[in-house]
Amino acid sequence: MLRFRRMRSLQKFAAVHASVYNHFNQERSLSSRHIFKVNKAAALEEWRQLGAA
């Protein structure tokens, strides 16, 4: 947090980081490898579509 000179910059970063982290955090230990890979691929594809728009 010391790298941010303004609180507003920190808040913007935290908002973006939270949305990205929540999108990709799949709780690996709660699912099988196959299901985890399918969910991760779907999340990545959705992220690419959002980035292309």
N, C-alpha and C positions, 0 to 999 in steps of 0.2 A: 504494500500500500504506500510505502514511502516513495515509490517511483512516480506516483501520480501527483502532479502539482495542484490540481483542482479536484474538489470533491465531485464535481459534475462529470469529469473524465472517468473517475473511478466508478461512478454509478452507471455510466454508459457501458463501460467494460464489463461490469458485473452482470448487467442485464443480458448482454449478448452472450457472455460466457455461460450463464445459467441456462439459457435456451438451447445452446449447442450441447452442453453437457447432458441436459435432460433428454435431448433427442437421441444421443448415442449411448447413454448409460443403460445397459440391458440387464444388469445383475447376472453376470455370467454363471454364477454358482447355482442359480435357481432353475436352469433349463439345460436340456441336452445340447451337445455340440451342434447337431444338425439344426435344431430350432434357433440356436444362437446365431449361427451363420446366416440363416434365412432372414432373421429379423435385422441383423446388422446390414445385410445387403439391401434390404428394403429401406432402411433409414438412410443409407448412403445415396441410394437412387433418388429419394425424396429431397435430400439436401442438394444434390446436383441440379435437380429441376428448379428448386428455389433459387439457386445461384445463377441459373441461366436466364431467369425471368427478369 
